[in-house]
Amino acid sequence: MAKKLYVGNLSFDTTDQELESIFSEHGNVTSASVVTDRYTGKSRGFGFVEFVNETDAKKAKDAVDGKEFGGRSLRVDEAKDPRESRGGDRSRSYSSDRNRSRY
């Protein structure tokens, strides 16, 4: 279990402070942030919460996943490393795929 959690299906009005408040009831939170659109500054409907240790993160995940907040049912899961592959075969180039489909 990771120390950092992904929180999805947030109300677009949820603030960083509210997100931290939801999770701090279940463990020691080191950071909580709602992800915003870089151009508009508006919430994208998800965020991340990081805990001091994995035990607190697991306890919080179990307690908050599915809980209703802001009229929405929250989805909580372990945060994934953004450097992990997002699927697909990225070893092939676009041009080789395009040429292959011609024949």
C-alpha positions in Angstrom: 0.0 0.0 0.0 1.3 3.4 -0.9 1.4 6.5 1.3 -0.3 8.6 -1.5 -3.9 8.2 -2.5 -5.8 9.2 -5.6 -9.3 10.7 -4.8 -11.7 10.8 -7.7 -15.2 12.0 -8.3 -14.7 15.2 -6.3 -17.2 18.0 -6.5 -15.8 20.7 -8.6 -16.2 23.1 -5.6 -14.0 21.0 -3.3 -10.9 22.9 -1.9 -7.5 21.6 -0.8 -8.5 22.3 2.8 -11.8 20.4 2.6 -10.0 17.4 1.0 -7.4 17.4 3.9 -10.2 17.7 6.4 -12.0 14.6 5.0 -8.9 12.5 5.3 -7.3 13.9 8.5 -10.0 12.2 10.6 -8.4 8.9 9.6 -4.6 9.6 9.8 -1.8 12.1 9.7 -2.0 13.9 6.3 1.2 15.5 5.0 -0.4 17.1 1.9 -3.8 17.3 0.1 -4.3 18.9 -3.2 -7.2 19.2 -5.7 -5.9 19.1 -9.3 -6.9 22.1 -11.4 -6.8 22.9 -15.1 -3.7 24.8 -15.9 -5.5 27.3 -18.1 -8.8 27.9 -16.3 -7.7 27.2 -12.7 -10.9 25.1 -12.2 -11.0 21.8 -10.5 -10.6 18.7 -12.7 -12.7 16.6 -10.2 -9.8 14.7 -8.6 -6.9 15.1 -6.2 -4.2 13.5 -4.1 -3.7 13.0 -0.4 -0.4 11.9 1.1 0.0 10.4 4.5 2.9 10.0 7.0 2.7 6.3 6.7 1.1 3.4 4.7 -1.0 2.3 7.7 -2.8 5.7 7.9 -3.3 5.7 4.1 -4.9 2.2 4.1 -7.1 3.2 7.1 -8.3 6.3 5.3 -8.8 4.5 1.9 -11.0 1.9 3.6 -13.0 4.6 5.5 -13.5 7.1 2.7 -13.8 5.1 -0.5 -17.5 5.2 -1.5 -18.3 7.9 1.1 -20.6 10.7 -0.1 -19.1 14.2 -0.1 -20.5 17.3 -1.9 -23.3 15.2 -3.3 -20.9 12.7 -4.9 -19.6 9.3 -4.0 -15.8 9.5 -3.6 -13.5 7.0 -5.3 -10.3 6.4 -3.4 -7.3 4.3 -4.6 -3.6 4.1 -4.4 -1.9 6.8 -6.5 0.0 5.5 -9.4 3.5 6.7 -10.4 3.0 9.0 -13.3 6.2 7.6 -14.9 4.7 4.2 -15.3 3.7 3.2 -18.8 0.2 4.2 -19.8 -0.3 1.1 -21.9 0.1 0.4 -25.6 3.3 -0.4 -27.5 5.3 2.9 -27.4 8.3 1.2 -29.0 7.0 1.5 -32.5 7.0 4.8 -34.2 4.1 6.5 -35.9 5.6 6.3 -39.4 6.3 2.5 -39.2 2.6 2.0 -38.2 1.4 4.2 -41.0 3.6 2.4 -43.6 2.5 -1.0 -42.4 -1.2 -0.2 -42.8 -0.7 0.6 -46.5 0.3 -2.9 -47.5 
